Amino acid sequence: MEATTPKNCADQKRKTCSKNPFSSIKFFVCCHGLLQLSQLLVSGYLKSSISTIEKRFGFSSQMSGLLASFNEIGNVTLIVFVSYFGSRVHRPRVIGCGALVICVAAFIMSLPHFMVGPYEYDQSFASVSSNLTDICQLDGTSRVLNNSSCTNQSVKGTLHVIYFLFIGQFLLGVGGVPIQPFGISYIDDFASKRNSPFYIGILYAVAFMGPGAAFMLGSAILRYYVDIDKLPAADIVLTPKDPRWVGAWWMGFLVAGTVVGLTALPIFFFPKEMQKEEEELHKETDNKPKTDLISECKPNPKIYQHLSLMGFIKLFPKVLVKNLKKPVFLLVILAQVMLSAMVAGIMVFMAKYMERQFSITASMANLIMGAIHIPTAMAGIVVGGAVIKKFQMSLKQCGAMCAIVLALCIAIALPIFFLGCPTQTFYAPGHVPVGSEEVGQNISKCNSKCHCSDTAYNPICGYDGIEYISPCYAGCEDVSFALTENKVLNYTQCSCIPGSGSEGSAQPGSCGSGCSYLLVPFVVLSCIGAFIASTTKTPSFILILRSVEQEHKSLAIGIQFMLLRVLAWMPCPALYGRVIDSTCLLWERKCDNNASCRYYDNTLLRKRYLGLQLVFEVASFICFFIVFLILRNQEKRALKKCSPETLTITTVVDNGQGASE
């Protein structure tokens, strides 16, 4: 019997490959999305625990912002060159190696906990098992926190902490270099032009779950005491509601690092190249989808495909300058820089902002970020990609969509300025409570006989609504304990509480800002704004991909991520930290230096923090609006200059390279 031969060898190869999941671009989208999720789980977890790390090691917001952005330094040093050589390397394997570096970085960032001693807070804390009480001692025997270790153990330990945290952040940036550029270019090369935008939208949406999962992880872990592995449960007297509470921040890095290692394994099994996904477009006849009349009359030959490695390197400056001269490319990236600057402030400090503004715990703030804010933004990314695929939007329409969306975001951001709490009324030496110098002087005269410690920090809330930094400064002479729970019930005989006489009382803990009911409308409006703003993610990315030649996609993506890091993610966390620090009313003092802030001016914090975000939103809107005008003018010129025979139609789903000039 005569053997049969396949009519088409490509068909046989396609059938064989279809049985192998590692030859499917859809499976790669799934695996790469999970890897990006776990990568952002590591970096996002640091942001979720930033206020806890500040409190644990005495960092200012500016220092913690610098730490949060330091991973961008490791990323920027390599990202352009790695992206430039993207077409010449085995992209999946390089992605996998980068993920393993991230795994190591996560473990390094947990080391400071094991290198330093137990967490030490104000030792003048009242408990059943201790005689170190922070109450008014009329005989002058009040205990004072010992600062003799400032010149050796404390300073040395803090330096070690800084070194390891910054090293881990640097390695985190190095490991993340190939993951997004190589992954996105790999998808765009082997997915159909119709499905590529949708896949990229899904990829970003899944990856966006990483920060959400990180904040959820932080919410769960920060409920456990930092030294849970060093102290028995009976010795832990603080509670999560106590201003001095520090959660087990180090545990999250161990969990996140393990997850990254597991999700990196499948990436190594994908091939360097795979069969391109079949196009699902209709025949290019009368049913052609909506088009973009921005075009180039001459095709762009692949002149760089067969160059040697040295020739490729020599052409690097020319290709870089050529792409940077494209107005659409630069303006879209600049708009993304502004949006990333806004997002940087949200990701790093929004949880802390809600803690301070609405008097909620760090765990609750992380829960809101992880369960509400970030999933809402993720949904916006998916909707943006789906809208582009559904309506097959042209480049001009993508630009118009981004501009309209940012205008809506600005309108929504304005009412948020009025959703905040006033500064809580508190007393501390040198600070005037409730805006009355006379009240402050009276309290100071009252507690001058108590010999209070300068370093004491054990906040109590008087029945008069004033928060005192310690019972001693309120003139409290007695304390009531719950013997079975080893905790303070209340402080009594507080003579310095105005109008209370000798029978005044106070509750342990902060008084709070007193307007937590505004938290719900704040969360609702901010989530609506996040959803709308996130819909620009996919169309802006498509504008970048379609504004450069096919051969330069990896480089264009690399330039994009480099500029986002250099102009947004590197400086902005420290900038936001500086802005937040400028609103501090009372600093913690360690070794005669400012450490973390204990009280902020809430009104000033709201105006400066939210105002800075609004500035970035307005700047992004201006950039997208200019992009729309440029694309509209290019479309008009294309109609005049190109004849119907030479006009190359460019759409989001087409194979054109228009809108490049």
Disulfide bonds with the S-S distance in Angstrom:
Cys136-Cys450 1.92
Cys150-Cys591 2.41
Cys297-Cys642 1.97
Cys421-Cys515 1.70
Cys446-Cys496 2.03
Cys452-Cys472 2.04
Cys461-Cys511 1.98
Cys476-Cys494 1.95
Cys584-Cys597 2.07
